[in-house]
Amino acid sequence: MTDYGEDYLRRLLDAVGRFEDAFNAWIETQQESDHLSSRGILPTVWAKDGQDPALVRRLELDVAEAAGLAARAVAVTGAYISVAGIGVIDPISNWSFMSSPKAPLAPRDIRMTTANVKGRLEAMLTDAQATSDSSLPSFSPAKLHPVIWAGAAAHWTAHQYRVAVREAAEGLTVHWKQKLKRNDVDDTVFWQQTLSAGEAVDGKPKLVWPGPAEDKTAKSMRGGLEPLAKALNALATGLNLTVRNVTTHTRDELSEQQAMERLAAYSFLAQLLDQCQIERFDSDAAR
């Protein structure tokens, strides 16, 4: 199901096509490389010898304009890519990074993403056409937290709902493990340690809910409820045990409704984690 109308999806698909045409015209003026050849420190494209600088600039502006028109396409389809040390990135909006030193993108990334986006939009258009006569309200997983949808999107559009949930759950854990440099521990233990009470210790940064530690989840009743920080720990650990572990270690398929409910829970967790502050041990912060 999708809550994007047929007209919007067609216009977005057309915008991606315009971006692809503009990109292909511009790339003809460029010498292409890749991450291996650039050794991770050089651009992955540069102007070919003998090119007219005025022509290159005009074609470059055409790509920039087309990328602006297609800017929502990656967010709608979830076709982000993960770049080590940076996180999830939108290759269409950030195509110009190829011309920068230490370029995180190569021409192949742009072409693959563009083709992927077009395929996903066509699948979403097919779904929209199939449900256009329905009066029931719809829910779009593409509007979930970008880390969650980035992990789920490829499998969701193929109707592999269990795998979509598993990849979204693992993607959130990988995202924070990389950010905190904690690839030394299993997933459940990672959340238990990272969201536990107390100060950070050497090699084990903490995610801390902002504000006073005594803040409660509700203050309208005597004594309030559990502290927010403690509740967040329980939420992260509980989802890992009841959702991630189940979708990883069993082959029981999920319905679309069941999968949406689980993705929504992880999206809420991801939004809460984004509000947390990272606290590091003194020696870690200095590294």
N, C-alpha and C positions, 0 to 999 in steps of 0.2 A: 504494500500500500504506500501511497505517497500523497502528500497534501499540496504538491505542486501541480498547477494546472497544465493542460496540454499546451496551451499557447505559450506559457512561460518556458516550458521545457524546450519547445521548438525554437524559441528565440535564443535561448541559451545555447542550444546545439548549433544554431547558425553562427553565434558569436564565436564559439570554439572553432568552427570551420574557417571563419575569417582570420582568427589568430593563426591557425595552421598555415593558411595561404601566405600571410604576411611574414611568418617566421621562415617559411621555405624560401621566399624571395630574398630575405635578408641573409640567410645562412649561405646562399650561393656566393656571397661576397666575402665569406669568412673561411679561414683555415681552421679545420676542426681538429680537436685533440680529445683526450679522455683523461680520467683521473690517474691512470697508470702512467701515461706518457708525460703528464704535467707534473708528476712526482708530488702532487698534493700542495705545491707552492706556487704554481703558475696558472694563468687563465686557461680555460679549455677552448676558447675561440679567440681569434684575432684577425684583423683585416688581411686579405690576400694582397700580395705585392701587385702594384699597378691599378688598384681600385680607385675610383674617383671618390675622394672623401665626402663630397657633397651628396653623391648618390647613397653612400653608406649611411650618412646621417639621416637622410630622408627615409630610407628603408627601416632604419632603427626606430625612428619616430612612429612609423606605421605599425611596427610590432608593439611598441609601447601602448599606442592607442587601442589596438585590438586586444591586448592583454587586459586593459582596463575594462573593456566591454565584456570580456569573458571571466572577469575576476571572481564571480560567484560560482563558477562551474566546479572548481575543486572542492569548495565547501559543501556544495549541494550533493556531489557524488562521493565525497570522502576519499578522493584519489590523491591524498597527500603521500609524500615519501619521507622516510626517516633518514636523517643525515647524522652520522656519528658526531657527537660534540655539539650539535645544534638542536636536534629534535625533529619534530615533524615540520615539513616545509611545503609550501604551495609552489610547484615548479613553474606554473604558468605566470603567476603574479611576479615571481622572482627570477624570470628567465635571464635578466640582465646580469645576474651574479656570475654568469659564465665568463664575463669579460674582466672579472676582478681577480687579483692575486688570491691564492688559496681558494679557488672557485669550488663551491660545494656542489655545483651542478655541471653536467656535461650535455652536449646536444642530444645524446641518446636519451637522457632523462626527460628532456622536453618532448621529444617525439613519442616516447613510450607513454608518458602521462597524457598527452593530447589524445592519443589513440584510445587509451583506457577511459578517459573522461567521455569521449564520444560514444563508446560502447555502453557505458553505464547510463548515460543520458537516454540512449535509445531504449535500453531496458526499462528505465523509469517511465519513458513516454508510453511504452507498451502497457505497463501497469496502469498508468493514468487513464489511458483509453479504455482499459477493461473495467475500470471502476468509476468512470465519469458519470454514469447514470445512478450511482448509489447516493443516497441522502445521508448515509451514516458519517459521523465525524471520523476523520482519519488522523493518524499519528505518523510523523516522519522521523525515523531514526537519524536521518542526515542532520537534524538540528541538535543532536546530542553533543556533548563535549567533544571537541575535535580529536583528542587522543583516543577516545572510545570509538568514535565513528571511523577513524583512520584504520583501526585494527579490524573493525567488523565489516567494513564496506564491501570489500572484494567478495567475501563469502555470503554476505547478506543478499547482494544482487543475484547471486547464483542459488539463492534459497537454501543455503547450507547454514541453518540457524544455530545449531549447536556449536559448530566450528566458529561462527561469527562471534558468539558470546565468549567462547574460550579465547580467541585471539584478542578481543577487546580487553578482557580481564588481564591476560598476560601482558598486553601492550601497556596498560597503565602501570603495572608493576615494573616492567622494564624501563619505562619512562622515568620513574622516580629512582630506581636503582642506578641508572646512568647519571642522573642529575646529582645524586648524593654519593656516587662512586662506591656503591655497596653491592658488588657482584660476588661477594664472599659468603652469602647466606641464602637459605631457601626462602621462598616467597612469604609463607605465613610468618616465619620467624622475623623476616625483614619488617613486616608491618608491625608486629608486636614490639620490636625493639625501637623502630623509628617513631612510633606514636606513643611510647610508654612515658610515664611520668619520670621526672628527674632530669638532670643536666646531661648534655652530650658528653661522651667519653671519646678517647682517642680512636679514630677510625670509624666511629658510629655517630654520624650527625643525627639530629632529631628534627621532626616536623612538629612545630608547636603552634597551637591555636592562639591567635593574637588576643591580647587583652588579659585581664586578671585571671589567674589560674582557678579562682573560685567561682568564675562565671558558671551559671547553671543553664540547662536547656530550657527550663521554664521557671519563672519566679512568682507565678500567681498563686502557688500553693505553699504551705508552710514548709520551709527547708528546701524548696525547689526540687528538681530532679537531679540526675547524674550530671557532673561537670561535663562541659562540652568536649574537652580533651579526652576524657575517659570514654565518652560515648563514641567519639570518632575512632578510637582504637578498636572498640568493639565492632563498629560498622565495617571497617577495613578487614579485620580478621575474620569476621563472620561471613562476609561476601566471598573471601578467598576460600573458606572451608565449604560453604554451601553452594557456590556457583562455579568458581574457577576449578576447584578440585573435581567436582561432579562432571563438568563438561570435558575435562581432560582425561579422566580415568574411566569413564563409561562411554558407551556408544549409543545411549538412548537419545533419539532425536527430539528436538524441541519444536513446538508449533511456533508460528510467527508471533502469536500473542505472548506465549511464554518467554520467547527470546526478547521481545520488546520490553517486557517487565524487568528482566534481568539487566539489559543494557541501560535502562532508565535508572536503575539502582546504582550501577557503576558510574553513570554520568553525574549523578548527584554527589557521589563520593569524590569524583575527580574535581568537581567544582569546589567542594569543601577543602580539599587538599591544596588547591590553588590559593586559597586564602591564608594558608598556614605560613609561618615564618620558619626559615631554615636556621637552626642553631648548630654551630660546629664547635668542636673542641679547639682550644686556642692554637695548638700546633697544626690542626687541619686547616684552619682559616688562613694561616700564614703560608700554606703551600701554594 
